[in-house]
Structures are given as C-alpha cells and as structure tokens.
Amino acid sequence: MDPAGNADPRHGIREFIVGTGGESLDTVLPNTPNLQAWADQYYGVMKLTLKPDGYDWDYESALPSSPSVSPVSYSDSGSGMCNH
C-alpha cells in the first residue's frame, strides 16, 4: 500500500495481519480494500523468512475455530521482493 492506503504493488508496503492465535477469531470482511487472502475460521501459524532482498511466507492452519467448522485446512505461501 501507499501512505494513503491505496494498492501500490510496485512501490507500496505489503502488510501481513495474522491474528489467528489468540482468544477468539475476528470476522474478515471480503470487501476490505487491498485484501489478497484471508481465512477467518482457523487458528494457525505463519512462518515469515526475511532475506537480504526479499521475504517468504508460509501459513498453515492448526485447528478450526469451533466444532461446527469443517476440519478442512487452509494454507497460503509466497514470496516477495523488497523495494529499494
């Protein structure tokens, strides 16, 4: 994003919000600006590997938030380059 919160894939800053390890999970609104991926029904963990010129991420779900949620898991991974 740029300083005004607009998507800027070339010069903006990528933001990760991983709030999946606390007391309860918050609902994500799918129409949130600049949202690329989300899973609001699973607890999980994200590994973020920092490199000199970039980064990799790997998210894996651990447990569904309640017994009524299907035990299907969610994962996401990727990489990016740092802006210089």
Buried (B, 14 or more C-beta within 10 A) or exposed (E): BEEEEEEBEEEBEBEEEEEBEEEEBEEBEEEEEEEEEBBBBBBBEBEEEEEEEEBEBBBBBEEBBEEEEEEEEBEBEEEEEEEE
